[in-house]
């Protein structure tokens, strides 16, 4: 089977949630089928990677030197007047590459990774179509709308939300199957988008259990970690909240505690964070595993955004116990007190974190249970195989419909 995989994100290095998901779905497909991948490579990312990508050696990879979000610098009036959300505007360079591939060979299936890549899949009318959506664009626009203040800002955000609802629905209706990370996203799509005949299937996020093993590093006492780049708005909001309202309560009980925040801080308003000498900003780490494995507790005080928190799955696989908000653990089949600790109020979050810092037996019990959970339910090896089988079934149904 020949598969064309079109991605908004270049899947290497797999250092954020979207890139990790794209990487492992691609890898699973390439283990059994002939896969060609076309992905955006923004010019600011530096030198274009070679075609042999570690872990994706069997994928014929074509980077497109363009930014799928390049229109954000347009004047506000141009964005407002456009009938299509700017994030769904097609890029000429990507369209040209896809059209060339469509002329050169026949593909049985085309997979669009995230809504901005969906329009290019329509350039292959004869192929079965699958669209993977981690979080609906319409929901992202809705969240942005709810946070605006002032009539002008709210009007612009409302218009963007309505345009996303309409156009995302138009795109989804042209795919046989849409995959999402959890039941929460199924409900969001149904509430936000008129998808009609498009089938929605849950393919959860996962973790590479072979690559992420417990005992990778010695645990340092009284250490907390948040493994998420502050350049992403949901991560920045989580740390702003945690540092202002939770962390002081933890330090009041455990003055020797320290916190490490991983990920790039380029362009981040650090003045908006209540930092002190006990907080370390690691910057971008090529391998985040040792930092997570050496922490006593992984904190995930997420309050906004969608999708599944890969940072929780990674910590669980590495044997680092987790304290999270309910929003942070959204979409995961976890039990409070068995796989992690949940807390939605500042004092509760602080108390449960201190409880973990002081109780090694509890840390060990949560770590063992969490590792078992990810091995059984969230291992990319099994999840990737389910995705491959779904694409294969979609191709068979498409062929049967085309040749009754």
C-alpha positions as CSV (number, residue, x, y, z in Angstrom):
1,X,0.0,0.0,0.0
2,X,1.3,3.5,-0.9
3,X,0.6,6.2,1.7
4,X,1.2,9.9,1.4
5,X,1.5,11.6,4.8
6,X,1.1,15.4,4.8
7,X,2.1,17.1,8.0
8,X,1.9,20.7,9.4
9,X,4.8,19.7,11.6
10,X,8.2,18.3,10.6
11,X,8.3,15.0,12.6
12,X,12.0,15.4,13.7
13,X,13.3,16.0,16.3
14,X,10.2,14.7,18.1
15,X,10.4,17.4,20.8
16,X,6.8,18.6,21.2
17,X,3.4,16.9,21.4
18,X,2.5,17.3,17.7
19,X,5.9,16.3,16.4
20,X,6.0,13.2,18.6
21,X,2.5,12.1,17.5
22,X,3.4,12.6,13.8
23,X,6.7,10.8,14.3
24,X,5.2,7.6,15.8
25,X,2.2,7.4,13.4
26,X,4.6,7.7,10.5
27,X,7.0,5.1,11.9
28,X,4.1,2.6,12.4
29,X,2.9,3.1,8.8
30,X,6.4,2.8,7.3
31,X,7.0,-0.6,9.1
32,X,4.4,-2.2,6.8
33,X,3.8,0.1,3.8
34,X,5.5,2.4,1.3
35,X,5.3,5.9,2.8
36,X,6.1,9.3,1.4
37,X,5.9,12.2,3.8
38,X,5.7,15.9,3.0
39,X,6.1,18.3,5.9
40,X,6.6,22.0,6.5
41,X,10.1,23.1,7.5
42,X,9.9,26.8,8.5
43,X,13.0,28.7,7.2
44,X,13.9,29.9,10.7
45,X,14.5,26.2,11.8
46,X,18.0,26.1,10.2
47,X,19.4,23.6,7.8
48,X,16.9,21.2,6.3
49,X,17.4,17.6,7.7
50,X,18.7,14.9,5.4
51,X,16.2,12.4,4.1
52,X,17.3,9.6,6.5
53,X,15.6,10.7,9.7
54,X,16.5,8.6,12.8
55,X,13.6,6.3,13.4
56,X,12.0,7.1,10.1
57,X,14.7,5.6,7.8
58,X,12.0,3.8,5.7
59,X,10.0,7.0,5.0
60,X,10.7,9.0,1.9
61,X,10.8,12.5,3.5
62,X,10.3,15.7,1.6
63,X,10.7,19.0,3.6
64,X,8.9,22.0,2.3
65,X,10.7,25.2,3.2
66,X,7.7,27.3,4.2
67,X,5.8,28.2,7.3
68,X,2.2,27.0,7.5
69,X,1.5,29.9,9.9
70,X,3.3,32.5,7.8
71,X,0.2,34.8,7.4
72,X,0.1,35.8,11.0
73,X,2.0,39.0,10.1
74,X,-0.7,40.2,7.8
75,X,-2.7,43.4,8.8
76,X,-5.6,42.6,11.1
77,X,-8.1,43.9,8.5
78,X,-6.9,41.4,6.0
79,X,-7.3,38.5,8.5
80,X,-10.7,39.8,9.5
81,X,-11.9,40.1,5.9
82,X,-10.8,36.7,4.8
83,X,-13.6,34.2,4.6
84,X,-11.1,31.4,5.4
85,X,-9.2,31.2,8.7
86,X,-5.6,32.3,7.9
87,X,-4.2,29.0,9.5
88,X,-6.1,27.1,6.8
89,X,-4.8,29.2,3.8
90,X,-2.9,26.9,1.5
91,X,0.8,27.5,0.9
92,X,1.8,27.5,-2.7
93,X,5.1,25.6,-2.1
94,X,3.3,22.7,-0.4
95,X,0.6,22.6,-3.0
96,X,3.2,22.4,-5.8
97,X,5.1,19.5,-4.1
98,X,1.9,17.5,-3.5
99,X,0.6,18.0,-7.0
100,X,4.0,16.8,-8.4
101,X,3.8,13.7,-6.3
102,X,0.2,13.0,-7.3
103,X,1.3,13.1,-11.0
104,X,4.3,10.9,-10.5
105,X,2.7,8.0,-8.6
106,X,-0.6,6.6,-7.5
107,X,-1.3,6.6,-3.7
108,X,-3.8,4.3,-2.0
109,X,-4.2,6.6,1.0
110,X,-3.4,10.1,2.0
111,X,-3.1,11.1,5.7
112,X,-3.5,14.7,6.7
113,X,-1.8,15.5,10.0
114,X,-3.8,18.4,11.6
115,X,-6.3,20.6,9.9
116,X,-3.9,23.0,8.2
117,X,-2.6,20.0,6.2
118,X,-6.1,18.9,5.2
119,X,-6.5,21.0,2.1
120,X,-3.5,19.4,0.3
121,X,-5.0,16.0,0.7
122,X,-7.8,17.1,-1.6
123,X,-5.3,17.3,-4.4
124,X,-5.4,13.4,-4.6
125,X,-9.1,12.7,-5.4
126,X,-8.6,9.0,-6.0
127,X,-7.0,8.2,-2.6
128,X,-8.7,7.2,0.6
129,X,-8.4,10.1,3.1
130,X,-7.7,10.1,6.8
131,X,-7.3,13.2,8.8
132,X,-5.6,13.2,12.3
133,X,-6.7,16.1,14.5
134,X,-5.2,16.4,18.0
135,X,-7.3,19.4,18.9
136,X,-10.0,21.0,16.7
137,X,-9.0,24.4,15.3
138,X,-12.6,25.5,16.1
139,X,-12.1,24.7,19.8
140,X,-8.8,26.6,19.9
141,X,-10.5,29.6,18.4
142,X,-13.3,29.3,20.9
143,X,-10.9,29.2,23.8
144,X,-9.2,32.3,22.4
145,X,-12.6,34.0,22.1
146,X,-13.6,33.3,25.7
147,X,-10.4,35.0,27.0
148,X,-10.8,38.3,25.1
149,X,-11.8,41.5,26.7
150,X,-13.4,44.5,25.1
151,X,-16.0,44.5,22.3
152,X,-13.5,44.9,19.3
153,X,-11.3,42.0,20.5
154,X,-14.2,39.8,21.3
155,X,-15.8,40.5,17.9
156,X,-12.6,39.6,16.0
157,X,-12.2,36.4,18.1
158,X,-15.9,35.5,17.6
159,X,-15.6,35.9,13.8
160,X,-12.4,33.7,13.8
161,X,-14.2,31.1,15.8
162,X,-17.2,31.0,13.4
163,X,-14.9,30.8,10.3
164,X,-13.0,27.9,11.9
165,X,-16.2,26.1,12.7
166,X,-17.5,26.4,9.1
167,X,-14.2,25.6,7.2
168,X,-13.1,22.8,9.5
169,X,-16.4,21.2,8.9
170,X,-16.1,21.6,5.1
171,X,-12.7,19.9,5.3
172,X,-13.7,17.1,7.6
173,X,-16.6,16.1,5.4
174,X,-14.2,15.3,2.6
175,X,-12.3,12.7,4.7
176,X,-13.6,9.2,5.3
177,X,-12.1,9.0,8.7
178,X,-10.9,11.5,11.3
179,X,-8.8,10.4,14.2
180,X,-8.5,12.2,17.5
181,X,-6.6,11.6,20.7
182,X,-9.5,11.0,23.1
183,X,-13.3,10.9,23.7
184,X,-13.1,14.5,24.9
185,X,-12.0,15.5,21.3
186,X,-14.9,13.5,19.8
187,X,-17.3,15.6,21.8
188,X,-15.6,18.8,20.9
189,X,-15.7,18.1,17.2
190,X,-19.4,17.1,17.4
191,X,-20.2,20.3,19.4
192,X,-18.0,22.7,17.2
193,X,-18.1,21.3,13.7
194,X,-20.6,20.0,11.2
195,X,-18.7,16.9,10.2
196,X,-21.7,14.8,9.0
197,X,-20.6,11.6,7.4
198,X,-17.0,11.7,8.5
199,X,-16.3,8.9,11.0
200,X,-14.4,9.9,14.1
201,X,-12.1,7.3,15.7
202,X,-10.0,7.6,18.9
203,X,-6.3,6.9,18.4
204,X,-4.8,8.0,21.7
205,X,-1.4,9.6,22.2
206,X,1.3,7.3,23.6
207,X,4.8,6.9,24.8
208,X,7.7,4.9,23.6
209,X,8.0,2.5,26.5
210,X,11.2,0.9,25.2
211,X,12.9,4.3,24.8
212,X,11.6,5.6,28.2
213,X,12.6,3.3,31.0
214,X,12.6,3.7,34.8
215,X,15.9,4.1,36.5
216,X,17.5,6.2,33.7
217,X,18.9,8.6,36.3
218,X,19.3,8.9,40.1
219,X,16.5,10.7,41.8
220,X,17.4,14.1,43.4
221,X,15.5,14.8,46.6
222,X,13.1,17.7,46.8
223,X,13.1,18.4,43.1
224,X,10.2,19.2,40.9
225,X,10.1,19.4,37.1
226,X,7.7,20.8,34.5
227,X,8.7,19.4,31.1
228,X,7.1,21.8,28.6
229,X,8.3,24.7,26.6
230,X,7.1,28.1,27.8
231,X,6.7,29.2,24.1
232,X,3.4,27.3,24.1
233,X,0.7,29.4,25.6
234,X,-0.9,26.6,27.7
235,X,2.5,25.8,29.3
236,X,3.2,29.5,30.0
237,X,-0.2,29.9,31.7
238,X,0.5,26.7,33.7
239,X,3.8,28.0,35.0
240,X,2.5,31.5,35.6
241,X,-0.3,30.1,37.8
242,X,2.0,27.5,39.5
243,X,4.8,30.0,40.4
244,X,2.3,32.6,41.6
245,X,-0.2,30.5,43.5
246,X,1.2,27.0,44.2
247,X,4.9,27.1,44.4
248,X,5.1,29.6,47.4
249,X,2.8,27.2,49.4
250,X,5.2,24.3,48.6
251,X,8.3,26.3,49.6
252,X,6.6,27.3,52.9
253,X,6.4,23.6,53.8
254,X,9.6,22.5,52.1
255,X,12.1,25.5,51.9
256,X,14.7,23.4,50.1
257,X,12.6,22.4,47.2
258,X,13.6,23.4,43.6
259,X,11.9,23.5,40.3
260,X,13.2,22.9,36.8
261,X,11.3,24.1,33.7
262,X,12.5,22.5,30.4
263,X,12.2,23.9,26.9
264,X,13.0,26.9,24.9
265,X,12.3,30.4,26.4
266,X,13.0,32.3,23.1
267,X,10.6,35.2,22.9
268,X,9.0,34.4,26.2
269,X,7.9,37.1,28.6
270,X,9.9,35.9,31.7
271,X,9.0,39.1,33.5
272,X,5.5,37.7,33.8
273,X,6.7,34.7,35.8
274,X,7.4,34.8,39.5
275,X,10.9,33.4,39.3
276,X,13.5,33.0,42.1
277,X,16.8,31.4,42.7
278,X,15.2,28.0,43.3
279,X,13.7,27.9,39.8
280,X,15.9,26.7,36.9
281,X,15.1,27.3,33.3
282,X,17.0,24.5,31.4
283,X,16.5,25.8,27.9
284,X,16.0,23.4,25.1
285,X,17.2,19.9,25.8
286,X,17.9,17.4,23.0
287,X,17.1,14.6,25.4
288,X,14.7,15.5,28.2
289,X,14.6,12.1,29.7
290,X,17.4,12.4,32.3
291,X,15.9,15.6,33.6
292,X,12.5,14.1,34.1
293,X,13.9,10.8,35.5
294,X,16.0,12.6,38.1
295,X,13.1,14.7,39.5
296,X,11.2,13.6,42.6
297,X,7.9,14.8,41.2
298,X,6.6,16.0,37.8
299,X,4.0,18.8,38.2
300,X,1.4,19.4,35.5
301,X,-0.7,22.4,36.5
302,X,-2.3,22.8,33.1
303,X,-5.5,24.9,33.0
304,X,-6.2,25.3,29.2
305,X,-5.7,23.7,25.8
306,X,-6.8,20.3,24.4
307,X,-5.2,17.0,23.5
308,X,-3.5,14.5,25.7
309,X,-0.5,15.6,27.9
310,X,2.4,13.6,26.6
311,X,4.5,15.1,29.4
312,X,2.4,13.0,31.8
313,X,2.9,9.8,29.8
314,X,6.6,10.4,29.5
315,X,7.0,10.9,33.3
316,X,4.9,7.8,34.0
317,X,7.1,5.7,31.6
318,X,10.2,7.0,33.3
319,X,9.0,6.2,36.8
320,X,8.5,9.9,37.9
321,X,5.3,10.3,39.9
322,X,2.9,13.1,38.8
323,X,0.7,15.7,40.4
324,X,-1.7,17.2,37.9
325,X,-4.8,19.2,37.5
326,X,-7.9,17.5,36.1
327,X,-7.4,19.5,33.0
328,X,-3.8,18.4,32.8
329,X,-4.8,14.7,32.9
330,X,-7.7,15.2,30.6
331,X,-8.1,12.3,28.1
332,X,-6.0,9.8,30.1
333,X,-7.6,6.8,31.7
334,X,-6.0,7.4,35.1
335,X,-7.3,7.0,38.6
336,X,-6.5,9.6,41.3
337,X,-4.3,8.0,44.0
338,X,-3.5,5.0,41.9
339,X,-1.6,6.3,38.9
340,X,-1.1,10.0,39.9
341,X,-2.4,12.6,42.3
342,X,-5.0,15.2,41.0
343,X,-5.5,18.6,42.5
344,X,-7.3,21.7,41.1
345,X,-6.9,24.2,43.9
346,X,-3.6,25.9,44.8
347,X,-3.5,24.6,48.4
348,X,-4.5,21.1,47.4
349,X,-1.9,21.0,44.7
350,X,0.7,22.2,47.1
351,X,-0.3,19.7,49.8
352,X,-0.3,16.8,47.4
353,X,3.1,17.7,46.0
354,X,4.6,18.0,49.5
355,X,3.0,14.6,50.4
356,X,4.8,13.0,47.5
357,X,8.1,14.7,48.3
358,X,7.9,13.3,51.9
359,X,6.5,9.8,51.2
360,X,8.9,7.6,49.2
361,X,6.6,4.6,49.5
362,X,3.7,6.6,47.9
363,X,6.1,7.7,45.1
364,X,7.1,4.1,44.4
365,X,3.5,2.8,44.4
366,X,2.3,5.5,42.0
367,X,5.4,5.0,39.8
368,X,4.8,1.2,39.5
369,X,1.1,1.5,38.8
370,X,1.7,4.3,36.2
371,X,4.4,2.3,34.4
372,X,2.1,-0.6,34.1
373,X,-0.7,1.6,32.8
374,X,1.4,3.1,30.0
375,X,2.7,-0.3,29.0
376,X,-0.8,-1.7,28.7
377,X,-2.7,1.3,27.3
378,X,-0.4,3.9,26.0
379,X,2.5,2.2,24.3
380,X,3.2,3.6,20.8
381,X,3.9,0.1,19.6
382,X,0.3,-1.0,20.0
383,X,-1.3,2.4,19.2
384,X,0.7,2.7,16.0
385,X,-0.5,-0.7,14.9
386,X,-4.1,0.3,15.5
387,X,-3.6,3.4,13.3
388,X,-2.1,1.3,10.5
389,X,-5.1,-1.1,10.7
390,X,-7.5,1.8,10.5
391,X,-5.8,3.2,7.4
392,X,-5.8,-0.2,5.8
393,X,-9.5,-0.7,6.5
394,X,-10.3,2.8,5.2
395,X,-8.5,2.0,1.9
396,X,-10.5,-1.3,1.6
397,X,-13.8,0.5,2.1
398,X,-12.9,3.3,-0.3
399,X,-11.9,0.7,-3.0
400,X,-15.1,-1.2,-2.5
401,X,-17.2,1.9,-2.8
402,X,-15.3,3.0,-6.0
403,X,-15.7,-0.5,-7.5
404,X,-19.0,-1.9,-6.3
